[in-house]
């Protein structure tokens, strides 16, 4: 890295944090030298890194730069004005527009992404996917208005850094939701933007590996929750056979004294049928997940 901070500028944080990454991207694109202290120990709450905007620790000249990662990116842009191209535009109106989009990404897109992948219920995850899709459409429209390869124009700028820090998280979490966030069909400009941004040397040098990031995601992703649904099917079948049916039989026998109960040898057949139905439900769900995964992999 070219110049600027050197030993006086230190950044500390986990490699998997998109908020740490955006500060590294800002420093790299500005050409500012710095020391990076990587936190290796990722705890079980690793997915919370997506929401922890204050996780990076940036120290300049012995003084910590306080605030969120957005504040730190803006600090880098202002404190090292003489090093490399500026991330924020000079025009006040365009600067305000860039800050608005950056806030929109943090306040809307990131939260929707988190809910879509790790919401507590199917309903929450579905709503998260819907909100994330709407946020991406908004960003597609903003890039269309620019008529340039980057949000910053001909070069990557403030918004590119903020959105670009989420790229690897998007690619790693898309398979969990059976979606493609930056789809060339629905968001062609953003899909092309990901190629331009990823091809930048300063970006390639610090971008984490998608496979490495995916390994730290918890087992409780929606797709995996569904794949374990066989247990719920089995429990439901057993409750139906041993609890619900006896109650119905007792009630029916009460109102119909002349009713003849089925022979004892028929009961195992009923149990077998119920368990077979539960297994069929589990097998069909597994086939659906495998098919969706294959379709995801085969999609260019």
C-alpha positions, 0 to 999 in steps of 0.5 A, a space after each residue: 500500500 502506497 502511503 499515508 498512515 503507516 505505523 500510526 494507523 492500525 485496524 483490528 477486527 475479525 476477517 469475516 466482518 463486513 464492517 472490518 472489510 469495508 474499512 480495509 477496502 476504503 484504505 486500499 482504494 485510497 492507497 493508505 498504508 496501515 497495520 491490520 491486526 486480525 482477530 482469529 477467534 470467531 465465536 458462535 455468534 459469528 453471524 452477528 458480525 453482519 450487524 455489528 457496525 462498531 466491531 472494527 477498531 481503528 486507531 490513528 496516532 494512538 487515538 481511536 476513531 469512534 463510531 460505526 464502520 461508515 464513520 471510519 470510512 468517512 474518516 479515512 477519506 477526510 484524514 488522508 485527503 492527499 493520498 489517492 482518489 477521494 471516495 466521496 464526491 466533491 459536490 455537496 448534493 452528490 455527497 448527501 446522496 452517497 451518504 443516504 445510499 450508504 445508510 440505506 444499505 446498513 439500515 435496510 439491506 443488511 437487516 433484511 439479509 440477516 432476517 432472510 437467512 437467520 430469521 426465527 420463523 419461516 414467515 420472518 425469513 420470507 419477509 426478510 427475502 422480500 425486503 432484501 429483494 426490494 432493497 436490491 431493486 432500489 440499488 439497481 435503480 440508483 446505479 441506473 441513474 448513475 449510468 456509470 460502472 460504479 456508484 462513484 462514477 468511473 471509479 469505485 467510491 463510498 457507496 461501492 465500498 459499503 455495498 462491496 463489503 457485503 459481496 462475499 456474505 451475499 454469495 455465501 448466504 444465497 444458497 441458504 435462501 435458494 436465491 441469487 441476490 445479484 441476478 443478471 436477469 432481474 438486476 443486470 447492472 448490479 450483476 455487472 457491477 459485482 464483476 467490475 468491483 471484484 476485478 479491482 486489485 485493492 478489492 481482490 487483495 482483501 476480499 475473504 474467500 466465500 468457502 471460508 466464510 460459509 464454514 462459519 455459518 451456523 447449522 441452523 440455516 433455513 435449508 438445513 432446518 428444513 432438512 431436519 424436518 423428518 423428526 417433526 414428521 415422525 413425532 406428528 405421525 406418532 402423536 396421531 397414532 397413539 394420542 389422536 386416534 385413541 381419543 377419537 375411537 373412545 369418543 366414537 364408541 361412546 356415541 355409538 355403542 354398537 360400533 365394533 373396534 378393529 381387530 388388534 392385527 389391524 393396528 400395526 398396519 395403521 401405524 406402518 401407514 402413518 410412519 410411511 407417510 412421515 417418511 415420504 414427507 421427509 424424502 420429498 423434502 430432501 429431494 426438493 432441497 437437492 434439486 434446488 441446490 443443483 439448480 443453484 449450482 448450474 445457474 451461471 
